[in-house]
Structure formats: C-alpha cells, structure tokens
Amino acid sequence: MKTLGGSAALEGVMMKSPEAWALAVRLPDGQIHVERHEELGIAQRYKWARWPFLRGIVALFDSLQVSYRALSRSAELAGEEEEQLSRGALYTTMAVSLAVSIAVFIVLPGFLSGLVINAAQHPVVYNLVAGLIKAVILIGYLLFIGRIPDIQRYFMYHGAEHKAIAAYEQGLELTVANVRAQPAYHPRCGTTFIAFVILASVVVYSFIPNPDSLAWRLLGRVVLLPVVAGLAFELLRWSATHSDPISKLLRAIGFRFQMLTVKEPTDDMIEVSIASTQAAIGEGKPEAVPVA
C-alpha cells in the first residue's frame, strides 16, 4: 500500500503518493476535473532525504511546495485566478510566507516572553511562556479566518481529504459511504505537525546559549528552526504509529488543534477527495500532466 498525504485546495483536494501527486477540483459547472502529475518525491530521489530528522525537513518542504502549486492550480480551475503561478512566483510567495510566519510565530513570541520572564535565569519557563504565546496567536488566527465562508469550505475539504486517506489505509473500497464513515481527524495532519512544532520548540530553544543577549536569543530561534521541524516530524511519525500512553496523549493534543482546521465535508466534497485519491494511487484514467 502506498503512503498517502494530501491537502485541501480551492474547491478541491490534492493527494500525494511517493511517485506522483493528483488534484481533483469541482468546477463551476459541477464536473470534477482530475489531473495527475508524475513527480517523484524528494525522499524517493535521494537516500539522504530519508535519514531521521533530515526527513522531516525534506518532507515539510516537499509537501509545502506541492500544496502551493496545487492551490494555485485549483484557483485557476475554480476561476479565482486567470493563470497559474510560475515556479519563480511560487517560490517567492513561499519565501515571503515563511518570513512572515517566522516573524509572527517565532521571533515575536520570543520577544514578548522576554518582557515578563528572565530567559537567563529561567530558560525552560521562558520557552514555555513563548510556546503559550505561539499557541494563543495560532488559535486566535485560525478562529478568526475560520469565520470566513470560503475558509470554512476549505476546512471541509480538509476533512474530506482525511476521510479518504483513512478509508484507503484501511483497505476499504473508495465509495462515498465508506469514506463518510471515517473520522475527520488524522494523526499525520499538518495541523498536528504545527502543534508538535510548538511542543518541540520549548525543548530545543531551552538549549540556546547566551540567553542574556536578546539578538542572539531571537536569532537562535530562527537558526534552530530546522532542528525543531525535524524533531516535530519524528514526534508526528512516532505518535501516528504507536499506541502507548504518550503517543495517545500526543495524538489527542493534535486532534484538539485539528478541531480548528477540519470540518465535516458534504458528499459532493467526498466525491472530489475520492477522485483525487484514485488518481494519486494510479487508479482510474485522469489526465497525466508532465512536470513543468
């Protein structure tokens, strides 16, 4: 059985297998457009990309760049954009988004925590407070955008993606009834990964040297971000495949965060997720799209 991942798109779902990714979008006329992009993942092309900790950074980059491309393509198909973003524009958008995310979710919490906690005397407490600030910012942001109707539909497609993957992983026939019966939360969800990044940052950032220096303290948080991401991925991988009490606790934390980004889909959304899943695993006859 192939390992599947995915993401929601505009009126659609992207599914990614090791050798290809597929996009299914509900068009304005009600038809489902399906396309399959033959493209080996980075981990399939390079052995080093499967090493522990490094694989988390690689998987994050790989999934983000495919998700951005799928989102751009779905916007084009849904009539939201006149043309798809070029690779250069895509990676520029990713870089800007990453810079903003680092500023808001990494640097700002570290700065605010330093206003109330002495980082040199209480490094663990300092990072716990910074982690709490991150969580509050993230939850507030997701609650705010979650009130937008278009984002609510996006979150419903997110649920459809999870349900289709769960049905596939159980070996069930991919029918609307079988997919609808699956849980909307999935242990390998990107939202859970973000929650684990917050947890991992408390541990990793507590070892930043020279905490008396504000500049070094904040710079260290940026420099060590790949380490945090790698550790968070290993936590995600481990908790998704084990049933011990700690794994169950981690999954429960992740599912609580998923409540903010996952909604129950409608049957027509499930149809889209099924079409994308079938295309990603090589079933059906979607349009094969060469890699640009």
URWOSUL-V24364 format. One record per pair of residues at least 6 apart in sequence whose ideal C-beta (glycine too) atoms are under 8 Angstrom apart, sorted by sequence separation. I is the first residue (numbers start at 1). J is the second residue. D is the distance in Angstrom with one decimal. If there is no record, write none. Layout:
BEGIN
{{I/J/D} {I/J/D}}
END
This chain:
BEGIN
{{7/13/7.6} {8/14/7.7} {15/21/6.8} {16/22/7.8} {26/32/5.8} {27/33/5.3} {43/49/4.5} {48/54/6.5} {49/55/6.2} {75/81/4.3} {76/82/7.5} {113/119/7.6} {145/151/4.9} {146/152/6.6} {168/174/6.6} {172/178/4.5} {210/216/5.0} {211/217/5.4} {278/284/4.5} {6/13/6.2} {7/14/5.1} {14/21/6.2} {15/22/5.1} {25/32/7.2} {42/49/4.9} {43/50/5.2} {76/83/6.4} {119/126/4.2} {167/174/6.0} {172/179/7.9} {209/216/7.7} {210/217/7.6} {239/246/7.8} {279/286/4.0} {6/14/5.6} {14/22/7.0} {24/32/5.7} {25/33/5.0} {76/84/4.9} {85/93/6.9} {117/125/5.6} {118/126/7.3} {208/216/7.5} {239/247/4.4} {265/273/7.3} {278/286/7.9} {6/15/4.3} {14/23/5.0} {15/24/8.0} {24/33/7.0} {49/58/4.3} {72/81/7.0} {117/126/4.3} {146/155/6.7} {208/217/6.1} {238/247/6.6} {275/284/7.4} {5/15/7.6} {6/16/6.0} {13/23/7.5} {24/34/4.7} {164/174/6.8} {4/15/5.9} {5/16/4.9} {12/23/6.1} {13/24/5.7} {23/34/7.3} {73/84/5.5} {167/178/5.1} {209/220/7.7} {239/250/3.9} {240/251/7.4} {275/286/7.8} {4/16/6.9} {12/24/5.5} {22/34/6.7} {23/35/5.5} {43/55/6.3} {72/84/5.2} {114/126/6.9} {117/129/5.3} {167/179/4.6} {170/182/7.7} {208/220/4.0} {239/251/5.3} {4/17/5.9} {12/25/3.5} {22/35/6.8} {72/85/4.4} {113/126/5.4} {116/129/6.7} {166/179/7.9} {208/221/7.2} {3/17/7.2} {9/23/6.4} {11/25/5.6} {12/26/6.4} {22/36/4.6} {23/37/7.6} {113/127/7.5} {167/181/7.9} {2/17/4.7} {3/18/6.3} {10/25/7.3} {11/26/4.7} {21/36/7.7} {22/37/7.1} {43/58/5.9} {164/179/5.2} {167/182/5.2} {205/220/7.2} {235/250/6.3} {239/254/7.3} {2/18/6.2} {9/25/6.5} {11/27/8.0} {20/36/5.6} {21/37/5.2} {42/58/5.1} {43/59/6.8} {69/85/7.8} {113/129/4.3} {163/179/4.8} {166/182/3.9} {205/221/5.8} {208/224/6.9} {20/37/6.0} {68/85/7.9} {113/130/3.9} {163/180/6.7} {166/183/6.3} {20/38/5.1} {21/39/6.2} {72/90/6.5} {112/130/7.5} {164/182/7.9} {236/254/7.8} {19/38/7.0} {20/39/6.0} {42/61/7.3} {43/62/7.2} {160/179/7.7} {163/182/4.2} {205/224/6.7} {19/39/7.5} {42/62/4.8} {110/130/5.2} {113/133/6.1} {162/182/7.5} {163/183/7.3} {166/186/6.3} {201/221/7.6} {204/224/5.6} {19/40/5.5} {41/62/5.5} {69/90/6.2} {109/130/4.3} {112/133/5.5} {162/183/7.3} {163/184/6.2} {165/186/6.2} {18/40/7.1} {19/41/7.6} {68/90/5.6} {109/131/7.5} {162/184/5.6} {18/41/5.4} {162/185/6.5} {204/227/5.5} {205/228/7.6} {109/133/4.0} {162/186/4.2} {204/228/5.0} {16/41/7.2} {18/43/7.5} {19/44/6.7} {65/90/7.4} {68/93/6.7} {108/133/7.7} {109/134/4.7} {159/184/4.2} {18/44/5.1} {65/91/7.5} {68/94/5.8} {39/66/7.9} {162/189/6.7} {201/228/4.9} {204/231/6.4} {106/134/7.9} {109/137/7.0} {200/228/4.9} {203/231/7.3} {65/94/6.7} {105/134/5.5} {108/137/7.5} {200/229/7.9} {64/94/6.4} {197/228/5.9} {200/231/4.2} {105/137/6.4} {197/229/6.4} {200/232/4.4} {104/137/6.6} {105/138/6.8} {199/232/7.3} {197/232/4.4} {200/235/6.6} {196/232/4.0} {199/235/7.1} {196/233/7.9} {35/73/7.9} {193/232/5.9} {196/235/4.7} {193/233/6.9} {196/236/5.5} {193/236/5.3} {33/77/5.6} {192/236/6.2} {21/66/5.2} {16/63/6.9} {23/70/5.0} {25/73/7.9} {188/236/6.2} {21/70/7.0} {25/74/4.9} {187/236/7.6} {188/237/7.8} {16/66/5.8} {23/73/5.9} {27/77/6.3} {28/78/7.0} {23/74/6.4} {27/78/7.3} {28/79/5.8} {14/66/6.8} {25/77/4.5} {26/78/7.9} {187/239/6.4} {188/240/5.1} {14/67/6.4} {25/78/6.2} {187/240/3.8} {196/250/7.2} {199/253/7.6} {7/63/7.3} {14/70/3.7} {138/194/6.9} {14/71/7.9} {5/63/6.1} {12/70/7.8} {195/253/5.8} {196/254/7.0} {7/66/8.0} {192/251/7.7} {195/254/5.4} {7/67/4.4} {14/74/7.7} {138/198/7.6} {9/70/5.1} {10/71/6.6} {192/253/7.8} {195/256/7.9} {9/71/5.4} {12/74/4.6} {192/254/3.0} {195/257/4.3} {7/70/6.7} {11/74/6.6} {135/198/5.7} {191/254/7.2} {192/255/7.4} {194/257/6.9} {7/71/7.8} {9/73/7.7} {10/74/4.2} {134/198/5.2} {187/251/5.2} {9/74/3.6} {10/75/5.0} {12/77/7.4} {189/254/6.7} {192/257/6.3} {11/77/7.9} {12/78/7.5} {191/257/5.1} {192/258/6.3} {10/77/8.0} {11/78/4.7} {131/198/5.1} {134/201/7.4} {187/254/6.6} {191/258/4.9} {10/78/4.8} {131/199/7.3} {185/254/7.8} {189/258/5.5} {191/260/7.1} {10/80/6.0} {131/201/6.1} {185/255/4.6} {191/261/4.7} {130/201/7.5} {131/202/4.6} {191/262/7.2} {130/202/7.7} {186/258/7.8} {189/261/8.0} {185/258/4.8} {189/262/7.3} {127/201/7.0} {128/202/5.7} {184/258/7.9} {185/259/7.9} {127/202/4.6} {130/205/7.2} {127/203/7.9} {185/262/6.1} {124/202/7.5} {127/205/4.8} {184/262/5.1} {127/206/5.0} {184/263/7.4} {126/206/8.0} {184/264/5.9} {184/265/7.8} {124/206/5.1} {123/206/4.8} {123/208/7.7} {126/211/7.5} {180/267/6.8} {123/211/5.8} {180/270/5.8} {120/211/4.6} {176/267/5.3} {179/270/5.0} {119/211/4.0} {120/212/4.8} {119/212/7.6} {176/270/5.1} {179/273/6.8} {106/201/7.9} {110/205/7.6} {176/271/6.3} {179/274/6.1} {119/217/5.9} {176/274/7.1} {175/274/7.6} {114/214/6.4} {162/262/6.4} {174/274/4.8} {163/265/6.9} {111/214/7.5} {114/217/6.9} {158/261/5.9} {159/262/4.8} {174/277/6.1} {158/262/5.1} {159/263/5.3} {174/278/6.3} {158/263/7.2} {159/264/5.6} {160/265/3.7} {155/261/5.6} {159/265/4.7} {164/270/7.1} {110/217/6.3} {111/218/6.4} {155/262/6.1} {156/263/4.5} {163/270/6.6} {110/218/5.3} {155/263/4.4} {156/264/6.9} {157/265/6.5} {156/265/4.6} {160/269/4.3} {164/273/3.9} {168/277/5.7} {156/266/6.8} {159/269/7.9} {160/270/5.1} {163/273/6.8} {164/274/5.8} {107/218/5.2} {110/221/5.2} {152/263/6.5} {157/269/5.5} {160/272/6.6} {161/273/5.4} {164/276/7.3} {165/277/7.1} {156/269/5.7} {160/273/3.9} {164/277/4.6} {168/281/7.2} {107/221/6.6} {146/260/6.5} {106/221/5.0} {107/222/7.0} {146/261/7.7} {157/272/7.2} {161/276/7.8} {106/222/6.2} {157/273/7.3} {143/260/6.7} {142/260/4.1} {106/225/6.6} {142/261/6.1} {102/222/5.9} {139/260/6.5} {102/225/7.0} {63/190/7.3} {60/193/7.7} {11/153/7.3} {10/154/7.1} {13/157/5.6} {12/157/6.6} {8/154/5.2} {11/157/7.4} {15/161/7.2} {8/155/7.3} {13/160/6.0} {14/161/7.9} {9/157/6.9} {13/161/4.8} {8/157/3.9} {15/164/7.5} {8/158/4.1} {15/165/7.7} {7/158/7.5} {13/164/7.3} {8/160/7.7} {8/161/5.8} {7/161/6.7} {6/161/4.5} {6/164/7.8} {6/165/6.3} {5/165/7.7} {4/165/5.1} {4/168/6.1} {4/169/7.5} {1/168/7.7} {1/169/7.1} {57/226/5.2} {60/229/5.6} {1/171/7.4} {57/229/5.5} {56/229/5.6} {57/230/5.5} {60/233/6.9} {53/227/7.6} {56/230/4.2} {59/233/6.2} {55/230/7.8} {56/231/7.5} {54/230/6.7} {56/232/6.8} {57/233/7.6} {53/230/3.7} {56/233/2.6} {53/231/7.0} {55/233/6.8} {56/234/6.2} {53/233/7.7} {56/236/8.0} {53/234/6.5} {56/237/7.9} {52/234/6.5} {5/188/6.9} {7/190/7.0} {87/292/6.7} {32/271/6.6} {32/272/5.8} {34/275/4.9} {26/268/6.8} {34/276/6.9} {26/269/7.7} {32/275/5.2} {36/279/4.6} {35/279/7.4} {36/280/7.1} {34/279/5.1} {26/272/5.4} {25/272/7.1} {24/272/4.8} {24/273/7.3} {34/284/7.3} {36/286/4.5} {38/288/6.3} {24/275/4.0} {35/286/5.7} {36/287/6.9} {38/289/7.8} {24/276/3.7} {34/286/4.0} {35/287/4.6} {36/288/5.4} {37/289/4.9} {38/290/6.9} {39/291/4.9} {23/276/6.4} {34/287/6.8} {35/288/7.7} {36/289/6.6} {37/290/7.8} {38/291/6.7} {22/276/5.0} {35/289/4.8} {37/291/6.2} {22/277/7.7} {24/279/6.7} {13/269/7.9} {23/279/8.0} {22/279/3.4} {15/273/7.8} {22/280/4.1} {13/272/5.5} {21/280/6.4} {12/272/5.7} {13/273/4.5} {20/280/6.3} {11/272/7.7} {15/276/4.4} {14/276/6.5} {15/277/5.1} {20/282/7.6} {13/276/4.4} {17/280/4.6} {12/276/7.2} {13/277/8.0} {15/279/7.1} {16/280/6.4} {17/281/5.8} {22/286/6.4} {15/280/3.7} {17/282/7.8} {6/276/7.2} {6/277/7.9} {4/277/6.9} {6/280/7.7} {4/280/6.3} {4/281/7.2} {2/280/7.9} {2/281/5.5}}
END
